[in-house]
């Protein structure tokens, strides 16, 4: 567990929030854009329309990759609780 000052904790929280929102935005854009762009395509996968399969399964794959990226490069393990020694 990493020791951070109160200011560093705040900066880290903001960094984690921004990175998470970026991953959510990418997932949202993939889901919506592929659904609309492939809506007119007549082919199917697994007896479902292509737009549905690409949109939904692609979003799941992107979300999983995004979570691994967040855990590996963005999130830091620290205690948000204030220690008694930090107050003195």
BABA-947861 format. One record per atom (N, C-alpha, C, O): residue number from 0; residue in one letter; y, z, x. Coordinates in steps of 0.1 Angstrom, whole numbers, plus 5000, padded with zeros to 4 digits. Example, Ala and Ser with C-alpha at 12.3 -4.5 7.8 and 13.67 -1.06 7.14 Angstrom:
<nodes>
<0 A <4943 5078 5132>>
<0 A <4955 5078 5123>>
<0 A <4967 5078 5132>>
<0 A <4967 5085 5142>>
<1 S <4978 5071 5128>>
<1 S <4989 5071 5137>>
<1 S <5000 5079 5129>>
<1 S <5011 5080 5134>>
</nodes>
This chain:
<nodes>
<0 X <4988 5000 5008>>
<0 X <5000 5000 5000>>
<0 X <5012 5000 5009>>
<0 X <5013 5008 5019>>
<1 X <5022 4991 5006>>
<1 X <5034 4990 5014>>
<1 X <5045 4999 5010>>
<1 X <5047 5001 4998>>
<2 X <5051 5005 5019>>
<2 X <5063 5014 5017>>
<2 X <5076 5005 5016>>
<2 X <5079 4998 5026>>
<3 X <5083 5006 5005>>
<3 X <5095 4999 5003>>
<3 X <5106 5008 4999>>
<3 X <5104 5018 4992>>
<4 X <5118 5005 5003>>
<4 X <5130 5012 4997>>
<4 X <5132 5008 4983>>
<4 X <5126 4999 4978>>
<5 X <5141 5015 4976>>
<5 X <5144 5012 4962>>
<5 X <5150 4998 4961>>
<5 X <5146 4991 4951>>
<6 X <5158 4994 4970>>
<6 X <5164 4981 4969>>
<6 X <5153 4970 4972>>
<6 X <5153 4960 4965>>
<7 X <5145 4973 4982>>
<7 X <5134 4963 4984>>
<7 X <5124 4962 4973>>
<7 X <5119 4951 4970>>
<8 X <5122 4973 4966>>
<8 X <5113 4973 4954>>
<8 X <5119 4964 4943>>
<8 X <5112 4956 4937>>
<9 X <5132 4966 4941>>
<9 X <5139 4958 4931>>
<9 X <5139 4943 4935>>
<9 X <5136 4934 4926>>
<10 X <5141 4939 4947>>
<10 X <5141 4925 4952>>
<10 X <5127 4920 4950>>
<10 X <5125 4908 4946>>
<11 X <5117 4928 4953>>
<11 X <5103 4923 4952>>
<11 X <5099 4921 4937>>
<11 X <5092 4911 4934>>
<12 X <5103 4930 4928>>
<12 X <5101 4928 4914>>
<12 X <5107 4915 4909>>
<12 X <5101 4907 4901>>
<13 X <5120 4912 4913>>
<13 X <5127 4900 4909>>
<13 X <5120 4888 4914>>
<13 X <5118 4878 4907>>
<14 X <5115 4889 4927>>
<14 X <5108 4877 4933>>
<14 X <5095 4875 4925>>
<14 X <5092 4863 4922>>
<15 X <5088 4885 4921>>
<15 X <5075 4883 4914>>
<15 X <5078 4878 4900>>
<15 X <5070 4869 4895>>
<16 X <5088 4882 4894>>
<16 X <5092 4877 4880>>
<16 X <5095 4862 4881>>
<16 X <5090 4855 4873>>
<17 X <5103 4859 4890>>
<17 X <5108 4845 4892>>
<17 X <5096 4836 4894>>
<17 X <5094 4825 4888>>
<18 X <5087 4840 4904>>
<18 X <5075 4832 4907>>
<18 X <5066 4830 4895>>
<18 X <5060 4820 4893>>
<19 X <5064 4841 4888>>
<19 X <5055 4841 4876>>
<19 X <5061 4831 4865>>
<19 X <5054 4823 4859>>
<20 X <5074 4832 4863>>
<20 X <5081 4823 4854>>
<20 X <5080 4808 4858>>
<20 X <5079 4799 4850>>
<21 X <5080 4806 4871>>
<21 X <5078 4792 4876>>
<21 X <5064 4787 4873>>
<21 X <5062 4776 4868>>
<22 X <5054 4795 4875>>
<22 X <5040 4791 4872>>
<22 X <5039 4789 4857>>
<22 X <5032 4780 4852>>
<23 X <5045 4798 4849>>
<23 X <5044 4796 4834>>
<23 X <5051 4783 4830>>
<23 X <5046 4776 4822>>
<24 X <5062 4780 4836>>
<24 X <5070 4768 4833>>
<24 X <5062 4755 4837>>
<24 X <5062 4745 4829>>
<25 X <5055 4756 4848>>
<25 X <5047 4744 4852>>
<25 X <5035 4742 4842>>
<25 X <5032 4731 4838>>
<26 X <5029 4753 4838>>
<26 X <5018 4752 4828>>
<26 X <5023 4747 4815>>
<26 X <5016 4738 4809>>
<27 X <5035 4752 4811>>
<27 X <5040 4747 4798>>
<27 X <5043 4732 4799>>
<27 X <5040 4724 4790>>
<28 X <5050 4728 4810>>
<28 X <5053 4713 4811>>
<28 X <5041 4705 4812>>
<28 X <5040 4694 4805>>
<29 X <5030 4709 4819>>
<29 X <5018 4701 4819>>
<29 X <5012 4700 4805>>
<29 X <5008 4689 4801>>
<30 X <5011 4711 4798>>
<30 X <5005 4712 4785>>
<30 X <5013 4702 4775>>
<30 X <5006 4695 4768>>
<31 X <5026 4703 4775>>
<31 X <5034 4696 4765>>
<31 X <5034 4681 4769>>
<31 X <5032 4672 4761>>
<32 X <5037 4678 4782>>
<32 X <5039 4664 4786>>
<32 X <5026 4656 4785>>
<32 X <5026 4645 4780>>
<33 X <5015 4662 4789>>
<33 X <5002 4655 4788>>
<33 X <4998 4653 4773>>
<33 X <4992 4643 4770>>
<34 X <5001 4663 4765>>
<34 X <4997 4661 4751>>
<34 X <5005 4650 4744>>
<34 X <5000 4642 4737>>
<35 X <5018 4649 4747>>
<35 X <5026 4638 4742>>
<35 X <5023 4625 4748>>
<35 X <5023 4614 4741>>
<36 X <5022 4624 4761>>
<36 X <5020 4612 4768>>
<36 X <5006 4605 4765>>
<36 X <5005 4593 4765>>
<37 X <4996 4614 4763>>
<37 X <4983 4609 4761>>
<37 X <4979 4608 4746>>
<37 X <4968 4605 4742>>
<38 X <4989 4611 4737>>
<38 X <4986 4611 4723>>
<38 X <4982 4597 4717>>
<38 X <4974 4596 4708>>
<39 X <4988 4587 4723>>
<39 X <4985 4573 4718>>
<39 X <4972 4567 4724>>
<39 X <4968 4557 4720>>
<40 X <4966 4574 4734>>
<40 X <4954 4569 4740>>
<40 X <4942 4572 4731>>
<40 X <4941 4582 4725>>
<41 X <4934 4561 4729>>
<41 X <4923 4562 4719>>
<41 X <4910 4568 4725>>
<41 X <4900 4569 4718>>
<42 X <4909 4570 4738>>
<42 X <4896 4574 4743>>
<42 X <4894 4589 4742>>
<42 X <4903 4597 4740>>
<43 X <4881 4593 4742>>
<43 X <4877 4607 4740>>
<43 X <4869 4612 4751>>
<43 X <4863 4605 4759>>
<44 X <4869 4625 4753>>
<44 X <4861 4633 4762>>
<44 X <4854 4644 4755>>
<44 X <4861 4652 4748>>
<45 X <4841 4645 4756>>
<45 X <4834 4656 4749>>
<45 X <4836 4655 4734>>
<45 X <4837 4666 4727>>
<46 X <4838 4643 4728>>
<46 X <4840 4641 4714>>
<46 X <4853 4647 4709>>
<46 X <4855 4649 4697>>
<47 X <4863 4649 4718>>
<47 X <4876 4653 4715>>
<47 X <4886 4643 4721>>
<47 X <4883 4636 4730>>
<48 X <4898 4642 4715>>
<48 X <4908 4633 4720>>
<48 X <4912 4636 4734>>
<48 X <4912 4648 4739>>
<49 X <4915 4626 4742>>
<49 X <4918 4628 4756>>
<49 X <4930 4637 4759>>
<49 X <4930 4645 4768>>
<50 X <4940 4636 4750>>
<50 X <4952 4644 4752>>
<50 X <4948 4659 4751>>
<50 X <4954 4667 4758>>
<51 X <4939 4662 4742>>
<51 X <4936 4676 4740>>
<51 X <4928 4682 4752>>
<51 X <4931 4692 4757>>
<52 X <4918 4674 4757>>
<52 X <4910 4679 4768>>
<52 X <4919 4680 4781>>
<52 X <4918 4690 4788>>
<53 X <4927 4669 4784>>
<53 X <4935 4669 4796>>
<53 X <4946 4680 4795>>
<53 X <4948 4687 4805>>
<54 X <4952 4682 4783>>
<54 X <4962 4691 4782>>
<54 X <4957 4706 4783>>
<54 X <4963 4714 4790>>
<55 X <4947 4709 4775>>
<55 X <4942 4723 4775>>
<55 X <4934 4726 4788>>
<55 X <4938 4736 4794>>
<56 X <4925 4718 4792>>
<56 X <4917 4721 4804>>
<56 X <4926 4721 4816>>
<56 X <4924 4729 4826>>
<57 X <4935 4711 4817>>
<57 X <4944 4711 4828>>
<57 X <4953 4723 4829>>
<57 X <4956 4728 4840>>
<58 X <4958 4728 4818>>
<58 X <4966 4740 4818>>
<58 X <4958 4752 4823>>
<58 X <4963 4760 4830>>
<59 X <4946 4753 4819>>
<59 X <4937 4764 4824>>
<59 X <4935 4763 4839>>
<59 X <4937 4773 4846>>
<60 X <4933 4751 4844>>
<60 X <4931 4749 4859>>
<60 X <4944 4753 4866>>
<60 X <4943 4760 4876>>
<61 X <4955 4748 4861>>
<61 X <4968 4750 4867>>
<61 X <4971 4765 4867>>
<61 X <4976 4771 4877>>
<62 X <4968 4772 4856>>
<62 X <4971 4786 4855>>
<62 X <4962 4794 4865>>
<62 X <4967 4804 4871>>
<63 X <4950 4791 4866>>
<63 X <4941 4798 4876>>
<63 X <4946 4796 4890>>
<63 X <4947 4805 4898>>
<64 X <4949 4783 4894>>
<64 X <4955 4781 4907>>
<64 X <4968 4788 4909>>
<64 X <4970 4794 4920>>
<65 X <4976 4788 4899>>
<65 X <4989 4796 4899>>
<65 X <4987 4811 4901>>
<65 X <4995 4817 4909>>
<66 X <4978 4817 4895>>
<66 X <4975 4831 4896>>
<66 X <4970 4834 4910>>
<66 X <4975 4844 4916>>
<67 X <4961 4826 4916>>
<67 X <4957 4828 4929>>
<67 X <4968 4826 4939>>
<67 X <4969 4834 4949>>
<68 X <4977 4817 4937>>
<68 X <4989 4815 4946>>
<68 X <4998 4827 4945>>
<68 X <5002 4832 4955>>
<69 X <5000 4832 4933>>
<69 X <5009 4844 4931>>
<69 X <5003 4856 4939>>
<69 X <5010 4863 4946>>
<70 X <4990 4858 4937>>
<70 X <4983 4870 4943>>
<70 X <4983 4868 4958>>
<70 X <4984 4878 4965>>
<71 X <4982 4856 4963>>
<71 X <4980 4855 4978>>
<71 X <4994 4855 4985>>
<71 X <4995 4861 4996>>
<72 X <5004 4849 4979>>
<72 X <5017 4847 4986>>
<72 X <5029 4854 4980>>
<72 X <5039 4855 4987>>
<73 X <5028 4859 4968>>
<73 X <5040 4865 4962>>
<73 X <5039 4880 4960>>
<73 X <5048 4887 4964>>
<74 X <5029 4884 4953>>
<74 X <5027 4898 4949>>
<74 X <5025 4907 4962>>
<74 X <5018 4903 4971>>
<75 X <5031 4919 4961>>
<75 X <5030 4928 4972>>
<75 X <5025 4941 4965>>
<75 X <5030 4945 4955>>
<76 X <5015 4948 4972>>
<76 X <5010 4960 4967>>
<76 X <5019 4972 4971>>
<76 X <5019 4976 4983>>
<77 X <5027 4977 4962>>
<77 X <5035 4989 4965>>
<77 X <5036 4998 4952>>
<77 X <5033 4994 4941>>
<78 X <5039 5010 4955>>
<78 X <5040 5020 4944>>
<78 X <5055 5020 4939>>
<78 X <5064 5022 4947>>
<79 X <5056 5018 4926>>
<79 X <5069 5018 4920>>
<79 X <5074 5033 4918>>
<79 X <5086 5035 4915>>
<80 X <5066 5042 4918>>
<80 X <5069 5056 4917>>
<80 X <5078 5060 4929>>
<80 X <5075 5056 4940>>
<81 X <5088 5068 4926>>
<81 X <5095 5074 4938>>
<81 X <5088 5086 4944>>
<81 X <5084 5095 4936>>
<82 X <5087 5085 4957>>
<82 X <5081 5097 4964>>
<82 X <5091 5108 4965>>
<82 X <5103 5106 4966>>
<83 X <5085 5120 4966>>
<83 X <5094 5132 4968>>
<83 X <5101 5131 4981>>
<83 X <5113 5136 4982>>
<84 X <5095 5126 4991>>
<84 X <5101 5125 5005>>
<84 X <5112 5114 5005>>
<84 X <5121 5116 5013>>
<85 X <5112 5104 4996>>
<85 X <5122 5094 4996>>
<85 X <5135 5100 4990>>
<85 X <5146 5095 4993>>
<86 X <5134 5110 4982>>
<86 X <5146 5115 4975>>
<86 X <5154 5124 4984>>
<86 X <5166 5127 4982>>
<87 X <5148 5129 4995>>
<87 X <5154 5139 5004>>
<87 X <5162 5132 5014>>
<87 X <5169 5139 5023>>
</nodes>
